């Protein structure tokens, strides 16, 4: 089985911001500016996706309410 290679790209950020990030990650488990920025971006993307996903649609909620009524939990 061939090992999947990772592809990377370069993104430029202002030098003062890069310096602030490097200061911020001192003493953490992040080994580089890139690893920290990648982590932050993944967190933003995943939380953005979670906010856009409804746990239940209105139809699902109504089905649950109907079932709870049928079981006697709701009037």
Secondary structure as the mmCIF struct_conf table of DSSP 4:
data_model
#
loop_
_struct_conf.conf_type_id
_struct_conf.id
_struct_conf.beg_label_comp_id
_struct_conf.beg_label_asym_id
_struct_conf.beg_label_seq_id
_struct_conf.end_label_comp_id
_struct_conf.end_label_asym_id
_struct_conf.end_label_seq_id
HELX_LH_PP_P HELX_LH_PP_P1 UNK A 2 UNK A 6
HELX_RH_AL_P HELX_RH_AL_P1 UNK A 15 UNK A 25
TURN_TY1_P TURN_TY1_P1 UNK A 26 UNK A 27
BEND BEND1 UNK A 28 UNK A 29
BEND BEND2 UNK A 32 UNK A 32
HELX_RH_AL_P HELX_RH_AL_P2 UNK A 33 UNK A 52
BEND BEND3 UNK A 53 UNK A 53
BEND BEND4 UNK A 55 UNK A 56
HELX_RH_AL_P HELX_RH_AL_P3 UNK A 58 UNK A 70
TURN_TY1_P TURN_TY1_P2 UNK A 71 UNK A 72
BEND BEND5 UNK A 73 UNK A 73
#
